[in-house]
Amino acid sequence: MQPYYCVAVIKLDDFWLASEEYSDRDIVLFKFSMANIAVELLNEHMAAYSVENGMDYITLILNLASVPASGELARIFEEAIGHEADYFGIGFSVGIGTVSEGLSSVSESYNNALDAVEYRFFFGKQSVTEYESIKEQESVHIDYPYEMEQEILRQAMRFHNRVKTMEYLDLFLEQVMRISAEDAGLYVHQLGVAINRALRQTDGIQANHLYSMREFSHFMDSLPTLKEKQQQIKTTLDELFSATAEDSGRKKQGIVQKVEEFVKENYQNPDITLEDMAQHVGLSSNYIRRIFREQCGYSPMDYLVNYRVGTAKELLKNTSSTAREIAEMVGYSNTKYFYSLFKKQTGYTTYEYRKSEENSV
């Protein structure tokens, strides 16, 4: 036997998709054939022995005459998995453990290979990763960036700012790209689930089975690379933008409706103010002013004036009350101000308006 040993793990890139398309027996045959082809290709360079010990991966034990140069094993495996992808039509990624002298190192090399193969998360499908190239990153750890998650959701749901949302998403991803692939995968998965949960909580979405938390979590698990998970998160965020925009529109219309109802019930009060309207709906006066202008094109106080003048027109048309009496009925204690306002709003004096309505009958 040659003195140096190394373990490599070969993992199916799209195992979840393959498991839905193929039977368990077919997948076993894929793995068996894959192992045999890999061993045959590798035996040109070293002694290789296959061990089938994972649901979605196989393990190869490599027996080497000498310690290979940096990148040599990666080059050999890149050629091998290229042949296998052509043959099977299915992609495989490889993690290569440390090369050490003696059989006692095989267990450590195996664990290193398992860690290395997970870096397809960063490098993409059909990647080959040597543990030596990522061992420093394996030791880096940060806590889950919860505050950044909250900022992503805040920008999406409260401000509906897609540009800022995507900027914070990019910052989130920049952070996780510096840590181990295992932690990064968990953190990105957690972010995706948080966004999906927010989506489900918007009006009209809860009953939609397409957004089942279990199904979404399973689907996120099935995406082996950061690029795929990132794309799914962006898709979910776009759905969240659409849903919250509709939800926000309904809520804003509800605010407008409540203010309008308050005005209709209280327009006769000459002391009614914007602050009274805001207090009625439990919001700030600046906020309801902004919502009214956004939804209606005018302010709440403009609505009050329009409603009072509209009511005054109906009273002039359908009653014999004097203009002075009508002014008080619609909330104006200052009669001269009411006359001036009525003329400005309608183009008529109260007398002219009443006469024009009488003549039109």
C-alpha positions in Angstrom: 0.0 0.0 0.0 1.1 3.5 -0.7 1.8 5.7 2.3 -0.6 8.7 1.8 -4.4 8.8 2.1 -7.1 11.3 1.2 -10.9 11.2 1.2 -13.1 12.7 -1.4 -16.9 13.1 -1.2 -18.9 13.3 -4.4 -22.4 14.8 -3.9 -25.4 14.9 -6.3 -26.1 18.6 -7.0 -29.8 18.4 -7.4 -30.7 15.4 -5.2 -34.1 16.7 -4.2 -35.1 17.1 -7.8 -33.7 13.8 -8.7 -35.5 12.1 -5.8 -38.8 13.4 -7.2 -38.1 12.3 -10.7 -36.4 9.0 -10.1 -37.1 6.0 -7.7 -34.8 5.2 -4.8 -33.6 2.2 -6.8 -32.7 4.4 -9.8 -30.7 6.7 -7.5 -28.8 3.8 -6.0 -27.9 2.7 -9.5 -26.8 6.2 -10.4 -24.5 6.3 -7.3 -23.1 2.9 -8.0 -22.4 3.7 -11.6 -21.0 7.1 -10.6 -18.7 5.5 -8.1 -17.4 2.9 -10.6 -16.8 5.6 -13.3 -15.0 7.8 -10.8 -12.8 5.0 -9.6 -11.9 4.0 -13.1 -11.0 7.5 -14.1 -9.0 8.2 -10.9 -7.1 4.9 -11.0 -5.1 6.3 -13.9 -3.5 8.6 -11.2 -4.0 6.8 -7.9 -5.6 3.9 -6.1 -9.3 4.7 -5.4 -11.9 2.8 -3.4 -15.5 3.7 -3.2 -17.7 3.7 -0.1 -21.5 4.3 -0.5 -22.4 6.0 2.8 -24.7 8.9 2.2 -28.2 9.5 0.9 -27.0 11.9 -1.7 -23.3 11.3 -1.8 -20.6 8.7 -2.1 -17.2 8.6 -0.5 -13.9 7.7 -2.2 -10.8 6.8 -0.3 -7.7 7.7 -2.2 -4.3 6.0 -1.7 -1.4 8.2 -3.0 2.3 7.5 -3.5 3.1 11.1 -2.6 1.6 14.4 -1.5 0.1 16.0 -4.6 0.9 19.6 -5.6 -1.7 22.2 -4.7 -4.7 22.0 -7.0 -3.6 18.7 -8.6 -6.4 16.6 -7.1 -8.9 19.3 -7.9 -7.9 19.3 -11.5 -8.2 15.5 -11.7 -11.7 15.5 -10.1 -12.9 18.4 -12.3 -12.1 16.2 -15.3 -13.8 13.2 -13.8 -17.0 14.9 -12.8 -17.1 16.5 -16.2 -17.2 13.0 -17.8 -19.9 11.9 -15.3 -22.1 14.9 -15.9 -21.9 14.2 -19.7 -22.8 10.5 -19.1 -25.6 10.9 -16.6 -26.9 14.3 -17.4 -26.8 15.0 -13.6 -24.3 17.3 -11.9 -22.0 16.4 -9.1 -19.8 18.4 -6.7 -16.7 17.2 -4.9 -15.1 18.0 -1.6 -11.5 16.9 -1.1 -10.2 16.3 2.4 -6.6 16.7 3.7 -3.8 14.4 2.5 -2.0 12.8 5.4 0.3 9.8 6.0 -1.2 6.6 7.4 -4.7 5.2 7.8 -5.3 6.9 11.1 -5.9 10.2 9.3 -8.8 8.9 7.1 -11.5 9.8 9.5 -10.3 13.4 9.8 -9.9 13.7 6.0 -13.5 12.4 5.6 -14.9 15.0 7.9 -12.9 17.7 6.1 -14.2 16.4 2.7 -17.8 16.7 4.0 -17.1 20.3 5.0 -15.4 21.1 1.7 -18.2 19.7 -0.5 -20.7 22.1 1.1 -18.8 25.0 -0.4 -20.6 24.4 -3.6 -23.0 26.7 -1.8 -20.7 29.5 -2.7 -18.9 28.1 -5.8 -21.9 26.6 -7.6 -22.8 23.2 -9.0 -20.1 20.9 -10.3 -17.5 22.6 -8.2 -14.5 20.9 -6.7 -13.3 22.3 -3.4 -10.1 21.3 -1.5 -10.4 21.6 2.3 -7.0 23.4 2.4 -8.5 26.3 0.4 -11.4 26.9 2.8 -10.1 25.7 6.2 -9.6 29.3 7.5 -13.1 30.3 6.5 -14.4 27.2 8.3 -13.3 28.8 11.6 -15.1 32.1 11.0 -18.4 32.6 12.8 -20.9 35.5 13.2 -24.2 35.6 14.9 -27.3 35.6 12.7 -27.7 39.2 11.4 -31.2 39.7 12.8 -31.1 43.5 12.7 -30.4 43.3 9.0 -33.2 40.9 8.5 -35.5 43.3 10.2 -34.3 46.2 8.0 -35.0 44.2 4.9 -38.5 43.5 6.0 -39.0 47.1 7.2 -37.9 48.5 3.8 -40.1 46.1 2.0 -43.3 46.2 4.1 -43.3 49.7 5.6 -41.6 51.8 3.0 -42.1 49.6 -0.1 -38.6 50.7 -1.2 -37.3 47.9 -3.5 -33.9 49.6 -4.1 -33.2 49.9 -0.3 -34.5 46.4 0.3 -32.2 44.9 -2.2 -29.2 46.9 -0.9 -29.8 45.5 2.6 -30.2 42.0 1.1 -26.8 42.4 -0.6 -25.3 43.5 2.7 -26.8 40.5 4.4 -25.3 38.2 1.7 -21.9 39.9 1.9 -21.7 39.1 5.6 -22.7 35.4 5.2 -20.2 34.9 2.4 -17.4 35.4 4.9 -18.4 32.5 7.2 -18.6 28.7 6.8 -20.8 27.3 4.1 -22.8 25.4 6.7 -23.6 28.5 8.7 -24.2 30.6 5.6 -26.7 28.1 4.2 -28.6 28.1 7.5 -28.7 31.9 7.7 -29.8 32.4 4.2 -32.5 29.7 4.7 -33.6 31.5 7.9 -33.9 34.8 6.0 -36.0 33.2 3.3 -38.3 31.7 5.8 -38.7 35.0 7.6 -39.7 36.8 4.3 -42.1 34.0 3.4 -43.7 34.3 6.9 -44.1 38.0 6.4 -45.7 37.3 3.0 -48.2 34.8 4.5 -49.2 37.4 7.1 -50.4 39.9 4.5 -54.1 40.1 3.8 -55.4 37.5 1.3 -52.3 35.4 1.3 -52.7 33.2 4.4 -55.0 30.6 2.8 -52.9 30.2 -0.3 -51.2 26.7 -0.1 -48.5 27.8 -2.5 -47.0 29.7 0.5 -47.1 26.9 3.0 -44.2 27.3 5.4 -43.3 23.6 5.3 -43.4 23.5 1.5 -41.3 26.7 1.3 -38.7 25.5 3.8 -38.5 22.2 1.9 -38.0 24.0 -1.4 -35.3 26.3 0.1 -33.5 23.1 1.3 -33.6 21.7 -2.3 -31.6 24.7 -3.6 -27.9 23.8 -3.1 -26.3 27.1 -4.0 -26.3 30.6 -2.8 -27.2 31.9 -6.2 -30.4 29.8 -6.3 -31.4 30.7 -2.8 -30.8 34.4 -3.5 -33.0 34.2 -6.6 -35.8 32.6 -4.6 -35.5 35.2 -1.9 -35.7 38.0 -4.5 -38.8 36.3 -6.0 -40.4 36.1 -2.6 -39.6 39.7 -1.9 -41.2 40.7 -5.2 -44.3 38.8 -4.1 -44.1 40.6 -0.7 -43.9 44.0 -2.5 -47.0 43.3 -4.5 -49.0 41.9 -1.6 -48.1 44.6 0.9 -48.7 47.3 -1.7 -52.2 46.0 -2.2 -52.6 45.6 1.6 -51.3 49.1 2.2 -53.7 50.5 -0.4 -56.6 48.8 1.3 -55.5 50.2 4.7 -55.0 53.7 3.4 -58.5 53.6 1.7 -59.9 52.5 5.1 -58.2 55.5 6.8 -59.7 57.9 4.2 -63.1 56.3 4.6 -63.0 56.7 8.4 -62.0 60.3 8.2 -64.8 60.9 5.6 -67.4 59.3 7.9 -66.1 61.4 10.8 -66.6 64.6 8.7 -70.1 63.6 7.7 -71.1 63.1 11.3 -69.4 66.3 12.7 -69.3 68.8 9.8 -71.8 71.0 11.7 -69.3 71.6 14.5 -67.5 74.9 13.6 -64.5 74.0 15.8 -63.6 70.7 14.0 -59.9 70.5 13.2 -57.4 68.2 11.4 -56.2 67.1 14.9 -59.8 65.9 15.7 -59.8 63.8 12.5 -56.4 62.4 13.3 -57.4 61.5 16.9 -60.5 59.8 15.6 -58.5 57.3 13.5 -55.6 57.1 16.0 -52.9 58.5 13.7 -50.9 61.7 13.4 -52.3 64.7 11.6 -49.3 64.8 9.2 -49.8 61.1 8.3 -53.5 61.4 7.5 -52.8 64.6 5.5 -50.2 62.7 3.5 -52.5 59.7 3.0 -55.4 61.9 1.8 -53.2 63.7 -0.7 -51.9 60.4 -1.9 -55.2 58.7 -2.2 -57.5 61.6 -3.1 -55.4 64.5 -4.4 -56.5 66.9 -1.7 -56.2 67.3 2.1 -58.7 66.3 4.8 -59.5 69.9 5.5 -60.2 70.4 1.8 -62.7 67.5 2.0 -64.4 69.1 5.0 -64.8 72.4 3.0 -66.1 70.6 0.0 -68.5 68.6 2.1 -69.8 71.7 3.8 -70.3 73.6 0.6 -71.9 70.6 -1.1 -74.3 70.3 1.8 -75.0 74.1 1.7 -75.9 73.8 -2.1 -78.4 71.0 -1.3 -80.0 73.1 1.4 -80.2 76.2 -0.8 -81.8 74.1 -3.5 -84.2 72.1 -1.4 -85.1 74.3 1.7 -86.3 77.8 2.4 -83.7 78.4 5.0 -81.8 81.7 4.8 -78.1 81.7 3.7 -77.3 82.8 7.3 -79.1 79.9 8.8 -77.5 77.5 6.2 -74.1 78.8 7.1 -74.6 77.8 10.7 -76.1 74.5 9.7 -72.9 73.5 7.9 -70.5 74.7 10.6 -69.7 78.3 9.8 -70.4 80.8 12.6 -68.8 83.6 10.5 -71.4 84.3 7.8 -69.2 86.7 5.8 -66.5 84.0 5.6 -69.1 81.5 4.5 -70.4 83.8 1.7 -66.8 84.4 0.5 -66.0 80.7 0.6 -69.2 79.7 -1.2 -68.5 82.2 -4.0 -64.9 81.0 -4.4 -66.0 77.3 -4.5 -69.0 77.6 -6.8 -68.5 80.9 -8.7 -72.0 82.0 -7.5 -73.2 84.0 -4.5 -75.7 82.1 -2.3 -78.5 84.2 -3.8 -77.4 83.6 -7.4 -77.1 79.8 -6.8 -80.6 79.5 -5.3 -82.1 81.6 -8.2 -80.2 79.5 -10.8 -81.6 76.3 -9.3 -85.1 77.7 -9.2 -84.9 78.7 -12.8 -83.7 75.3 -13.9 -86.8 73.6 -12.5 
